[in-house]
Amino acid sequence: MNEPKTKSVSLLQRAFLNQYNMILLGTSGLFAATTQSWLPLIVGAGAEVLWLVLGADSSVFKRWAAIQQHREDEERLTARHVEAMKSLDPFYLQRYAGLQVTAHEISELSKENQSLEANLLDGEMNKLAELVKRYLQMAIVHQRLGSFLGETRRPSIEHDIEHCESGLAREKNSRLRSSLEQALTLAKRRLAQHEQLEASYKSLGVEMDTLEKSFAFLKSQILSVSSREELNAELDQLVNGVSTIDELDRETEQMLHELRGQRAASASRAALKA
């Protein structure tokens, strides 16, 4: 229910901040100041309302806004990848470099395939480049998950749960019982989230392995591909296989942020008790 509202606000923001709209508003203000008349401001305000109500809702503007959003998302993702490359473990960097090499070899071998028209391969090679980019994103998320799981051991959370449960079994004071129940609820929630992150870590590792093997297989078969449609089908299958990485990335970032907050709150409570 909230998603359409968010998109509508985004469109209105883009419409309002559009450079031509800013020029119109600035010009109206300048004419009003020069002529010392409210008329230019009234005309400008009327035009602004029409633009925000009708122009921002037009199909042409929506297409332009979608292109702008996609471009901004790509720029943010690229900037994030560049920054992440500085902290990515050599293990991941080596695998990523290997996939880049394989992608280049597939591209070069495809030019030798007489069944494929070179001028029609741009779209397919763009998909190949996109898959390499997605692999890097997968590596970033996988490393982040692994790092967090290494910092937060499952036995430690299970020990907290056992401690709270044993405390509740013997504690009679209502105030202390209430505190233990809250701590137990939080510990169980942490355990559930830890299990979810652990599952994501393992499944993402399998997906990365699968993508590497798929690239190697495509490389071995590229000279025997009989048509562009066949190559397209192979690449679409790979693209569909990594299509959920954006969603997993967002969910992981949100969950890790929440877990860090819980950990900080838990540390603060422990410090107060001490």
HELIX and SHEET records of a PDB file:
HELIX    1   1 ASN A    2  LEU A   17  1                                  16    
HELIX    2   2 GLN A   19  THR A   35  1                                  17    
HELIX    3   3 LEU A   39  LEU A   50  1                                  12    
HELIX    4   4 TRP A   51  GLY A   55  3                                   5    
HELIX    5   5 SER A   59  SER A   87  1                                  29    
HELIX    6   6 PRO A   90  GLU A  112  1                                  23    
HELIX    7   7 ALA A  118  LEU A  120  5                                   3    
HELIX    8   8 ASP A  122  GLU A  151  1                                  30    
HELIX    9   9 ARG A  154  ARG A  170  1                                  17    
HELIX   10  10 SER A  174  GLN A  221  1                                  48    
HELIX   11  11 ILE A  222  SER A  224  5                                   3    
HELIX   12  12 ARG A  228  GLY A  241  1                                  14    
HELIX   13  13 ILE A  245  LYS A  273  1                                  29    
END                                                                             
